[in-house]
Amino acid sequence: MPSPRKSVKSFQSASTPLGFDTKAVDQTTPSTWGLFAVMHWLVGAILAFAILSPIGYHVSAIYRYNVALKWNGWFNINPKNKDRFAPGKEMLPANYFFLFFAIPVFTAAVLFSLSKAHFRAGVSHWLHVKPRFLHRLVSVGEILFVLIAVVGNILVFYHSYTFQSTLKKPVLRVVSIALGFSGLYNMVFLALPATRHSFWMEWLNLPWARAVKYHRWFGVATIVMFFVHFVIFFVQFANTDTLADELLPCFNCDIRFENSQGKDAWINVFGELSLLFMLIMGATSFPYVRRHYYATFKATHWLFIPAAFTAVMHYEQIIIWIYVSMVLYIVNRMYSSSTVAYPAALETATALPGHVTQLTFKCSTTYLPADLVYIKVPAISTVQWHPFSIASTPLHTPGLLTTYVKALGHWTNQLHDYIKQCQGEGVEPVVYMDAGYTPPTPMSSSYSSVMFVGGGIGVTPLMGQIMHLLHARPHQDVYLVWHVKTVEMLSQFHGWLRELESVAEANQGRLHLHLHVTQQDISEISIEHDEPVHKFALGAPSGVEARPYSHLSTSRKLVVLLLAFVASGALLFYVRYQQKISKINPAYWPLQRFVEFLVVVVGSFFAYGAAIIGKPTQPLAFAAATELQVRSNPKPLSKDEFVSHFNVKFERANWVQLFGEIKASQPSAETRSVGVYVSGPKALSAAIEAVTVDDALYDVHHEVFEM
């Protein structure tokens, strides 16, 4: 019997958030649908062009002997002056990257922002497919990424080597310079996958957790290229017995002129410092360090700021190469900063048995189930942000967002103790939340059945998606296969499981629950301490009031991006054109490069005001009972009643048998007609992969947790 607090009508006023199921919710007319589709794919073409444009800079037939010559008149360059630093020539590379990289990227951002609400293609579906001939070890996306990166590096190296060879430089020096440009090519794209609000990744439908993997790969390639670049120069200096002269700072040398000992020494010192910062970041980014010493990893990653700055001091054109990445990164930081100026208002915060913490936030903007949120608790740490998956859907609890946190490490254990202490003392917890990142991969409405496979607390990113499907698509068969160690783990979610049944019954949905307990005699509850192990100073900071969470609208994001590009670009053009500072005195070249770096940062931050003015502060109107009200309705079941009611099995699932039964129940054997979403330990993912690897019926997706 459905819950008296619910009815089919009670949810009709809650609209499905755009992006989860475009076929079901898109109201675009056929005449305009084609326009938005063209805009969407045009974004992809522009991004492909942006990837190629840094390569074109090194192709002499494109840049040096073509467009650069045509631009001489733009900047009053004397074509007879062959000096590399002739007046006006400093603007040629700037103009190239502005026209062929900055403008295309900004245009793509605008077009995507305008089209994504009306047309979204599952671009990433085939990127995630793992070819059978490679034994499902790597995906198509990973293969393409490596292929594009390798080809790009080869082309940059080849054309740079070819040009440098024409200058009659020693072979070792030519190789080193070419490697340096290859590293710079990687550096251009290094920060893009790491930005949480990256429209590049959103266009590809790549969640941030997956995209950050490509950031690590770019990081490795960048560091390796720059390290070899340094080693070759080191060997060359050693062979000429000039190590001290070339690699140590000279404080009483003349630094005014090119190729002078003083200027070359300082340029090399800046390069050494940049490489040192990068090596430290690389050393602290190994998986073991990230997992066991996250605070160290996070702190040392801030070295990217001095690493980028000293790189610009080493080579003046680097600021032009990384300008777009800098602006996009700063804009992304502004997006996040605007949402975390105040603590997020909590509807409830509960320390559940089994060291699980439930946080339910009030929201002024909508979200998608399985989105990623970042949480900070100042009482634990003022600098640490930790990612968690959303376990709710606005269709079921509009105005509320819920996440569950299992205490598996130092920070999460402290969170559980903090919430327990707040509960005991009747104090409102102070929690900050940042969200609105790249949405999860759209779940196709063409699936005849959708199967969710969860392991332990790994089920949380699936919880909201299951509830969402039961509301939005009751025609689909929904399977939940959940592996846990103890019955107590399942019983904590007794209310949620009863809600699934109620919603499925109310909407005439087809829900199939398969709950499995793998360690029947072990109880997490019995070993939990009654009192918190950690103690905290409770109370909100003075003058800081919690507000419902809200992130920036699409239009506001565009305004921020436009202002950042215009302000930083105008300042950089003004300072760089005719070298405003160094032409006063050639010895001021370090100040010239410093100011160029500074104006990009300062100019980008001019847009911050547009990000923080006029944000909503009230939660969305509730169109249904709140999560707490719903959960309080079902009558609690005893352990035996719970096991009997949900037919809990004390064994691991027989995957071959289960998938065979699902296959037999399908009305047709169309390719990829059953969506499978897996979230849990790697062993669970491997087991599912082994069963489905040779069956085209299943379209398998794996949730990624590694950061």
N, C-alpha and C positions, 0 to 999 in steps of 0.2 A: 504494500500500500504506500503510495507516495506521501512524502512529508506534508503535513497541513500547512507548513510555512511556504510551500512551493506550489507553483502551478505552471503550466506551459505559458500562460499569459504573463506571469510575473517577470519573464525574461525577454519579452518581445521588444521592449524599448531599448534594450542594450544592443548596440550595433557591433557587428564583427569588425575588429580593427583591420584596417587595410594592410595587405602584405601577407596575411596568413593564408588566404585562399582567394586569389584574384578572380577565379571563375565564378565563385559564389557571391562575391560582394561588389564587383566592379559595375558601376552604373554608367560607365562611359558609353555614349552612343556609337554605333558602328562607323559613322562618318568620321568621328574624331579618334576612334580606337586606332585606326591605321596611322594617324598622325603621331600619336604617342608611341606606337610601336616603332615607327621610323626614328623618332627622337631617342628611344631607348637603345636601338642598335647603332645609331650615330654616336652615342656616348662610347660604346665599345670601340668603334673605329677611331675616334679621337684619342682614346687612351692608348690604343695600339700605335698611333702616330707619335704620341708623346714618349712612348718607350723607345721608338726608333730615332727620334730627333737628337738625343745626345750622341748617338753613333754618327749621324750625319755631320756633326761638327768636326769630326776627325777625317771625313772624306774630303780631300782637297778639291775634288771636282764639284762638290756641293757648296762648301763654305769658303775655303781660302781663295779659290780661283773663280768664284761665281758670285754668290750673294754678298760676300764681304766687299768685293770690288764695287758692286752697285751701291753700296751704302756709304762709300767714301764722302760723297757730297752731302749726305745727311748730317755728318759731324765735322765738316770742314777739314777733312784729312787731305794732306798733300800727297797725291799718289806717287810722287817721286821720292818721298821720304820713306826709305825701307826700314828704318829703325823700328824695332818691336814696340818701343814705348813712345812712338811719335804721337803728338797731340791728337786726340780724338779716337785713336785706335783702341783705347780702353773700353769704348762703347760698342765695338763690333761684336765681341762675344756676348755682351749684355743684351744687345739687340736681338741676336740670334736666339738666345734662350727665352727672351721675352716673347718673341713672335711665334716661335716653334715649340715652346714648352709651357710657359706660364699662361699665355692666353688660351691655348687648347685645354689645359687642365681646368682653368676657371670656367671656360665655356661648357666643358663636360659636366662640371659640378652643377651649373645652372640647369642644363638640359635634363640631367638626371633628377634633380629636385622637382622639376615641373612634370616629369613623366612618370615617376615611380608610383604615384598614387593611382594612376590610371592603367599602367601596364607594367607587369613584372614577369620576367621570364626566368625559368629555373635554369639559369646558365650554369650553375655549379653542379647540376646533377651529373652530367657526364664528366666533370672534372673530378668527382669523387669516386668514379668507377675504377675498380682495380682489375686490370687485365688478367685473364686466366693464364696466358702464356708466361707471365711473370710471377706465377704462383700467388697472386693477390698480395704481393709484398708492398707495392707502391701504387698510387693512384695515377690516373691520367693527368690530373692537375699537377702533381709533383713531377711527373715526367716532362710535361710542357714547361714548367717553371725552370727545371734544370736545363732543358734544351735551349730555352730563350736566353737564360743567363749565360750559358756557356757560349752560345753563338754571339751574343752581344759583346762579351768580354774578348772573344777571338777577333771580332771585327774592329773593336776599339784598339786592341793591341796591334793588330796588323797595320791599320792605317796610321796609327801614331808612330809605330816603328818605321814605316816607309817614309813618312815625312821627316822624322828626326835623322834618318840616315842621309837625307839629302843635305843636311847641315854639316856633314863631315865630322860628326862626333864619334868618339870611341864606341865600339860595339857594346861594351858593358854599360856605358852610360845610356846608350840608346835603348837597350833592353830595360834598364831600370826606369827610365822616364815612361816608356810604354806601359810597364806594369803599374806605375803610379797613376796613369790615366785610366787603366782598367779598374783599379781600386776606386778611383773617383766616380767612374760610371756606376759601380755598385753602391757607392755612398749616396748617389742621387736618389735611389729608391729605398735606401735602408730604413728610413723612418716611416715610410708610408704604410706598410702592413702593421706597424706597431701602434698607430693612432687608432683609438677605440671608435672614433666616429668617422672612419675612412669611407668615403663614398666609393672609392675604388673597390674595396672589399664588399661593400653593400651591393654594388652592381653585379659582382660575381656571386653574390649570396654566400660569401665565405664568412662564417662566424669569426669573431676576433681571436678565439682560442686556436683556430686553425691558421688564421693569417699570421699570427705571431711566430709560427714555425718558419714561414718564409722570411720573416725579419731576422731570425737567428741564422738562416742560411746566408742571407745577404751580409750579415755581420761577419760570419766566418770568412766569406770571400773577400770582404773589404780588408779585414785585418791581415789575411794571408798575403794579399797583393801588396799592401803597404809595408809589411814586414820584409818581404823579399826585395822590394824597392829599396828599403834601407840597407839590407845586408849587402846588396850589390855595390851601393855607394860606399859602404864601410870597407869592403874588400878593395875597391879602387883607391880609396884614401890611404889604406894600409900599404898598398903596393907603391904609392908615391910618397910614403912617409909624411903624410899631411893630416893624420888623424886629429891631432890636437888643434891644428889651425882651422880645420873644417868643421869639427863637431863640438867644440867648446866655445862658450860665449866670449866675445872680445869687447871689453868695456872701454878701451881707449883707442879703438880703431875708427877709421872714417867709414861711415855706413851710407854715404850719400850716393855712391855710384854703383851701377850694375857691374857684376863680376869682380867687385873689390873684395878683398879678404874679409873685411868687417861685415859687409852686408851679407855675403854668402854664409859666413859663420852663423849669424843670427837667424837667417832663413833656415839653415839646417837645424839649429837648436829648437826652433819652433816646431819643425817637423818631428824631431825626436820626442818632444813633449807630447805632441798629438798622438804619436804611436804608443808612447808609454801609457797614456790614458786609455787608449783603445785596448791595449794588452791587459790592463787591469780589469776593464769591463768584460773582456773575453774570458779571463781566468775565473771570474766570479759568476759566470753565466753557465757553467757546466751544470747538468741536471742535478747532481748531488748537492752542489752549493745552493741552487735555487730552492730545492726542497727542504734542506736541513738548516740553511742559514739565509732565509728569505730576506731578512732585514739587511744583511750585508750585501746581498745581490741588489736589492732595491737602492741602497745608499750609493753603491759604487756606480750604478747606472746613471746617476746624475753627472758623472764625469763626461757624459756626452757633450755637455755644454763647453767645458774647457777644451775637449777634444776637437769640437767643431771650430771653436775660436782660434786655437793654435794652428789648425789646419789652414784657416784663412790667412793667418799671419805667415804661414809657410809659402803659400802660393796664392797670389792675389785674385786669380780667377775662380777659386773654389767658391767664393761667396755667390758668384753668378750661377754655378752649377747647383748649389744646394739651396738657392733662394726659395724655390717653390716648396721644397720639403720643409724648410724652416717656417714659412708662413702657414702651411697646412698644419704642421705640428702645433704651432702656437695657437692657431684658431681652434684646433681640437682641444687644447688645454683650456681655452676660454669657454668652450662649450661646457666642459666639465666643471670648471670653476664657478660658472654662473648657476649651476644646479646644486652646488654644495656650500653655498654661502651660509645656509642655515641647517640645523639638524632636521632630519625628516620626521614628521609627526607619525607616531606609532598608534595604531588601533589596539594592538596587543603585542606583548613580548613575553614569551613563556619558556621556562627551562623545563623541558619534558624529560621523563625518565629515559634512561639509556643514553644520556649525554647528547641529546638532540635539542637544539634551540629553535623555536619558531618565532619569526619576526614578521608581523603584518603591518605594512605601512599604508598611510593614507596618500592618495594620489590625486593630483589635479590634471594630469594628462594620462592618456591611455597607454597601453603597452601590449606586447605579444607574449603568449605563454612560451616558456623556455628561453626568453631573453636573458641576457647576462646583466647582473647588477654588481656594483662594487660597494662594499660596506666598510666604514671606518668607525671605530669606537674610541674616542679620545681618552677615556679612562684606561684603556689598554695601551694604546699607542696613538700619538698625534700625527704620525706619518704613514702608517701602514694601511693600505687598502687591499681588501681580499675579495676575490670574485666568487659569486654564487649564482645558481640558476633560479629563475622564478618558477614557483610551483603552483601558481594560480592562473586564472584567466579572467579578464574583465567581463566576460559573458556571464560568469557565475558570481563574481563578487566585484561589481563595478565600483571604482573608487578605492579599492583595496588591492594591495600587492603583497604576496606572501612568499617567503623563502624559508627553507629549513637548513640548519647547519649542524652537521655531525661533528662532535669533538674528536678530532683525529690528530691534532697537533697542539703546539703551545698556545697559539693565538685563539684557536677555536675552543680549547679547554677554558681559557680565560673568559671568553665570551659567555660560555655556559654558566660559569661561576658569577660573572657580573650580572647577568639577567636574574639568576637565582637570588643574589643579594638584593637587587632592586625590588624583586617581588616580596622578599621577606621584610624589607624596610618601607615598602609602599612608596618608592621613589620612581619617577618616570625615567627610564633609560635615555641616555643621550647617544643617538646613533645617526651618522651621516650616510647618505646613499647617493650613488651616481649611477645613472642608467641611460637608456636611449641609444644603445650601441647598435651595431650591425644586427639586424633581426635574424632569427633562425631561418634555415632553409624552408621555403614554402612547402606545405604538406599538400600533395596533389589530391584534388577531389575526384580524380579518375580511379583511384584505388577502390577495388571492391571490398577489401579488408585492410585494416591497419593493425599491426601487431607491435606492442610495446614490451620490451624486455628490459627489466631493471634488476640491478644487483645492489642490495642494501640501500643506503641513503642515496645511491646513484639514481634512484627512481625519481628524485625531485624534479629534474628538468622535463620528465615525462608527465608529471601529475597534471600540470596546467593544460598540456596538449590533449590528454585523454578527456578531461572535463570539457575542453573546448569542442572537441569532436562530437561528444554526446549532445551538446547544445546546438552546434552549427550543422552537423551532418549525421543525423540519426539513421540515414540509410546505409551507412557503412558499418560492417562488422568490426568491432573493436575488441582486441585481445590484450589483456595485461598478464604477463608472466613475470612474477616477482620472486626473486631468490633472496632470502634473508637468513641470518644465522639463528635467530631466536624468535619464538612466538611473541615475546614482549615487543620486539621491533615492529611486528605487524600490528599488534594491538594498540600501539601509540597512534596509528592512523586508522583506528576503528571508525571514527566519525567520518573521515574522508571516504573510506570504502563504502560506508552506508549511503553517503551522498551520491557516489557514483551509481549505486543501485537505484536510488530515488530519481535521479535525473534521467537515467536510461529508461526507467519505467514511465516517467511523465512524458518523455519525448518519443516513446516507443522505439528506443534505441536498442541495439543488439550488442550487449556487453558480455564478455567471457572472461572470467577471472580464474587465474591459475596461480595459487599462492603456495610457495615451497619453503620449508624450513630445513636447513641443512645441519644444524647442531641442536638437536632437541633438548639435551640435558644441560645446556649452558645458558645461564641467565645473566644478562648484562645488568639487570635491575638490582640484583642482590649485592653487587659489588660497588654500587654507586654510593659515594659519601653523602651523608645527610646535610653536611655543612659545606659551603664553598671552600675550596683549598686556597684560592686567592681572595684577597680583600682589596676593595677599591674605595677611593674618596668619591662619594656620590654627590649628585647635584649638577644642574646645568650651569655652564659658564655665564657669568653676569651679563645681562643684556641680550642674550641669544635665545630667541624663542623658536621652538620647533614649528615647521610649516609643512603642509602637504607637499609631497614631492612633485616637481614639474620639470620637464626638460624643454628646451627651446623648440619653437615651431619651425617648420621648414622655411617659411619666409624670413623669420628672424635670423636663422642660420645663414641664409643667403646674404642678408644685409651685413652681417658680421664678416663673412668671407670677402664681400666686395670692398668694404671699408679697409680691411686688413691689406688686401692686395694693392689698392689704390694708394693708401697712406705710405706703406713700406716701399712700394715701387717708386713713388714720386720722390721720397727722401733719398733713396739709393741713387736714383738718376741724378738728382741735384748734387750730391756729394761726389759721385764718381765722375761725372762729366768734367773733363779738363782737370781732373785730380785736384779738387779745390784746396786740399790741405797740403799735399806733397809738393805742389807747384810753388808754394810759399818758400819751402826749403826742402830739397830732396831728402834730407835726413829725417824728415817727418813721415816717411813711408810707413813705419809701424803705426803711427797715429791715424794715417789715412785708412789703413786696413781695419784698424780697431773701430773707427767711426762707421765705416761701411757695414761692419757686422752689427754694430749697435743700432743703427737706424732701422735695419730690418726688424730687429726685435721690438724697438720702441714703436715703430710705425704700425706693426701688427697689433700691438696692444692698444692702439687708438680705438680699435673696434670694440673694446671690452664694454664700453658704456651701452652699446646697442644690445649687448647680451643680457644685461641685468635690469634694464628698465621695463617696468610694466609686466612682470611675470605674474601668472595666476597664483593665488594663495589659498583657494578653497578647493576641497576635494570634489571629485565628480559626484553628481547626485546618485544616490543608491537607487537602482531599479529593481533590487531584490533584497532578500534578507542578507545581513552581513554574515561573514564566515563564522563568527562566533555564535550567532544565533542559530545558524544551520547546524553547527556541530553539537550544540547543546540539546538538540531535539531527539536524536535516537537514544533509546534506552541502552545503557551500557550492558555489554554482554560479559559473562564470566569467561575464563579462559577456555573451558570446555565448550561453552555455547559458541564462542567465537570460532573455534576450530571446526565445529560442526556446521555452523551457518555458512562459512566461506569455503568449506571442504578443503581445509589446509592439509597439504601432503607433507609428510616428514621424510622427504627424499628429494634428490635433485631431479630436475625435469629431464625426461627422456626426449631430447631434442629431435631425434630422427622420427620418433613416433608422433610427437606434437606437430611438427611441420608437415608430416605426411597427412595427418588428420585435417589440417587447415587446407592443404592442397586439394584433398578429396572433396572438401566442402565448397570449393570455388565453382561458380557457374561456368567459367571458361578458363582456359589455360593461357590467356593473353600474357605477353611478356610484361614483366614488372607490374602486375595488377595487384600485388600484395605489398604494401609498404611495411618495412620492418625497421623500428627505431630502437637502438640498443644503447643503454647507458649503465655503465658499471665497470667492474674490474676488467683488466685486459684479458684474463682467462675466459671471462664470459663472452667478450667480443670475439675471441678466437674460436670458441665453441660454436657460436652462431655462424661465423664465417665458414667454418668447416662444413656445416650442414647445408648452407645455401650457395656455396661457391659454384656448384655446377648446375644450379637450377635458375633458369631465366625468369621464373614466376615472381621471384622475390627481389624487391628493390631495397637494399639494406643501407641504413645510415647509422653511423656511430657517433655518439656524443664524445667530444674531446675535452679532457680535463686538464691535461698537462699545460703549464704556463711557461 
